[in-house]
Each structure stands twice: as C-alpha cells, then as structure tokens.
C-alpha cells in the first residue's frame, strides 16, 4: 500500500532565485520532487513526511527560512493508481503472450 506524501505549494517573493541551480534541494532529504508551476503558485514540492507534525516542522524550519517564500499551502496525497504500478500493463503473463 502506498504511503501518504505531502504536497507543498509555494508563492515566491520578487527575490526568488528563479534561474538558480536548484541542486541545493538535495540537502533536504524530505523533498522527493520539485517543479516550477504557472498560475497562482510558483513552485510545488513533494515531501515525504510521517505525520502532519513533521510536515509543519519542515515548512516552518526549512522552507520559511528562505527569504523568498511569500506563502505556502500544504495538502496530503496518496497514490491510488499509476501507469508505472499497473500490473495489467506489465510485459508478463497475459501481456507477454499477447505481444
């Protein structure tokens, strides 16, 4: 069964390092994926946390330490289906015989 993952949306200030090399995110072991977005929010992070308290600690201690963070919004997600985990899509069993 998949575990819950936090999704943190971030709104930047005008001082955001938009064109910077984002490899510094490697230091934050909680972050598994990051992307720039269009629309109301500027960035999204997928964060592995075991509890809402861990997420709050991450957001307040690490994320808000960045001077370019103007606002954040967090939600929890849990994978219910993925093409990568779809066993009927694997090249084995029936799928292999049909190919």
PyMOL commands that set and color helices and strands:
alter all, ss='L'
color gray80, all
select helices_A, chain A and resi 22-27+52-61+63-65+83-85+87-89+94-98
alter helices_A, ss='H'
color red, helices_A
select strands_A, chain A and resi 5-12+31-36+43-47+69-77
alter strands_A, ss='S'
color yellow, strands_A
deselect
rebuild
show_as cartoon
